[in-house]
């Protein structure tokens, strides 16, 4: 057998390394603080907002980031196009308060918020994000999350990813449901899921529903080591 040329050997090594990187991410990598993490944002595409997002909502500030239409009601389009973007932007504008890196034991994380934001914008009928049925608060489960991730467009991102799925918001129940999800981006598989329910609060619609996100980041930090 003829010996491989150097260029051929290098090509084989590159292929082998690429194949390895595609399967390398495991649950153990979540807790290996030297493994890079890409935070992909907060996905609201599976959300059910129970009730009406109007000025009777606790701590609702009419016109606080809301267009002056419909007597202060947050329309489904405003929710999808404006508020989901503002809530994701908190991780950039208020990084010390919403410190994902510190919560998961990293010095820093990569940001690719456009991944979740693209999924949010892809909701063709935003009115379906709203419901009057309290029983719709938690329709999403681990299997549903796995199915969503399998169909995700991660763009050029690779390796270990982290997403927060906002799945339920209820002014009547005074709580918000969120999944913290780690994924192998290359294989589009879920490595770990953790469900939280948090109490909203604050002045104005944006801040009122931003608080559960802040509380979730805080709880990740305290719970992280116990997830192993």
Secondary structure as UniProt FT lines:
FT   HELIX           6..23
FT   HELIX           27..31
FT   TURN            33..34
FT   STRAND          37..43
FT   TURN            45..46
FT   STRAND          48..50
FT   TURN            55..56
FT   TURN            58..59
FT   TURN            62..63
FT   HELIX           70..72
FT   HELIX           76..78
FT   HELIX           79..83
FT   HELIX           84..93
FT   TURN            94..97
FT   HELIX           100..103
FT   TURN            104..105
FT   STRAND          110..111
FT   HELIX           114..121
FT   HELIX           126..129
FT   STRAND          130..131
FT   HELIX           134..136
FT   TURN            137..138
FT   HELIX           142..150
FT   TURN            155..156
FT   STRAND          160..170
FT   TURN            171..174
FT   STRAND          175..184
FT   TURN            185..188
FT   STRAND          189..198
FT   HELIX           205..223
FT   HELIX           224..227
//
